[in-house]
Amino acid sequence: MSTLGTCESPGCSKPAKLQCPTCIKLGIPGSFFCSQECFKANWKTHKIIHALARGESTDTKKEQSYNPWPHYQFTGKLKPFPQTSKRTVPLSILRPDYADHPDGYPLSEQAVKSSSQIKVLDDEEIEGMRVACKLGREVLDEAARVCDVGVTADEIDRIVHEACIERDCYPSPLNYYEFPKSCCTSINEVICHGIPDTRPLEDGDLCNVDITVYHKGFHGDLNETFFVGNVSEKHKNLVKVTYECLSKAIELVKPGEKYREIGNVIQKHAQANGFSVVRSYCGHGIHRLFHTAPNVPHYAKNRAVGVMKAGHCFTIEPMISEGTWKDVTWPDKWTAVTADGLWSAQFEQTLLVNDTGCEILTRRRNTTGLPHFMDKM
């Protein structure tokens, strides 16, 4: 029998052809294991997926005791919960090159990784980006409707995944360098790249949902931080200032402006309000490639290369923290958290430079264009 998937045991990435029989009965996709030993060793956490699929309540205390890294020192209160299987995308939907790569490598990106040349989009490419970004916004708005107390990040991921499929889009994060889910959900002290799991959102949480869709050859990328239930005033202020940082940076975008100036504007506003700017993660060029030139740092006195020109397309996505700007990464090699465990917020838009300024391709299509958290202020 040919190999069908990758073993889902934490820390094991061996080829796998054994599939959980209960998952097959319940219609749960994936659930591959390389051996009976791996399957048995992970049964206690894996069976939670069956209860979720049946609509049964799970034992939260047992989930809270789940810890795949018993010797790891967490910086804050958030801990990982079990994850469900990777979702599938119909073959009829156009996929990026990394979607079916065994290691998730985006070969087209890697081919130009050493180049700082910034692509100028033609009219056809600009229209492709407009469509992809509009669809990405629709998907994020679907996530916003369900981001509430008691909803799990995994449920948000399911809704995002299905919303992508309904719009003939591939969810860009899925299998990108082997990322296992269709969106990123970053909660409280998680700065970015949080992997959706079965932890229910709690009253007072901040939850960032980061969406990228791939539609007919183009990626559209955006994110927002949402209030979950009754959020404290200090965390509301963190979110508000983070959005202001993005807005002030967008005001700067026009032909002839240096990319390195974006970080100066963001850090000035963040520091004036007592916050810090995360330095490890930057905005990026985006079009047919998910991540490409230019590199767009969000901190001051950076050495970003390049001058904006009409036809450039890129993201600005500042990550602003209550405490230190320093970050650490969980052993899952994705989840970036603040080094001091204090909370962080983020907003992102995809921008197209035009002759007089820029077009916010991922803007919210309501009467005000303001983000969802403003509806609750």
Helices and strands as residue ranges (DSSP letters): E 5-6, E 15-16, E 18-19, H 21-26, E 32-33, H 36-41, H 43-46, H 48-54, H 60-64, H 107-110, H 123-146, H 153-166, E 170-171, G 176-178, E 184-187, E 190-192, E 206-215, E 218-227, H 233-252, H 261-272, E 276-277, E 283-285, E 292-296, E 313-316, E 319-321, E 327-329, E 336-338, E 344-346, E 349-353, E 358-360, G 372-376
